[in-house]
Amino acid sequence: MASKKTSGGLQVKNNNWNYLKATVEGMQDWLEIKEISGNKDIPLYRAQIENEIEFHMKNTSNELTKIIATKMKSLGCEKSLVVEFKSVFR
């Protein structure tokens, strides 16, 4: 992946990719924790949600959060779960 240096010397593209990668890992961990804690929606839809996360990994983290929240709604996840997801990953 090519990097672009800013005036501060930061590699913007690599930093954005690292941030997005960490966000995706956080989303996967969040799904696992919700499943372990007994949420009834996650076991039903986890594979579909994770596939959606992987498919849209190229988007920015804000777009990814919106896309995954929309997917969760379309799958029929409880509104409170979707709201929590959006608040954690905004």
CORWORA-V94483 format. One record per pair of residues at least 6 apart in sequence whose ideal C-beta (glycine too) atoms are under 7 Angstrom apart, sorted by sequence separation. I is the first residue (numbers start at 0). J is the second residue. If there is no record, write none. Layout:
I,J  I,J
This chain:
4,10  5,11  3,10  34,41  2,10  3,11  33,41  34,42  55,63  58,66  3,12  71,80  72,81  2,12  71,81  1,12  2,13  30,41  34,45  55,66  0,12  0,13  68,81  71,84  30,45  51,66  52,67  0,16  51,67  68,84  68,85  30,48  30,49  48,67  51,70  64,85  27,49  48,70  48,71  64,88  64,89  26,52  47,74  23,52  44,74  44,76  23,56  40,76  19,56  40,77  22,60  40,80  19,60  22,63  26,67  18,60  38,80  29,87  26,88  25,88  22,88
